[in-house]
């Protein structure tokens, strides 16, 4: 699988609402990072007669209203949240 593009080497603080679902960008191409705008679809390719999509959005439903820090480098081990991985880029 391809590696995602590093959008930015720092997280984005986002205010979320309890119960609301958000689509986090996993490819790093979205103009609305850290949220997905469907840009990953441009990476689709055909292999053995089937369309292969190397990335897709990651759905996140907020457990409570408040602020969360979402990853922009796309290297986190705890998606969609920042785990400090950008510090090693």
PyMOL commands that set and color helices and strands:
alter all, ss='L'
color gray80, all
select helices_A, chain A and resi 39-43+85-88
alter helices_A, ss='H'
color red, helices_A
select strands_A, chain A and resi 12-16+21-24+45-47+50-52+58-61+66-70
alter strands_A, ss='S'
color yellow, strands_A
deselect
rebuild
show_as cartoon
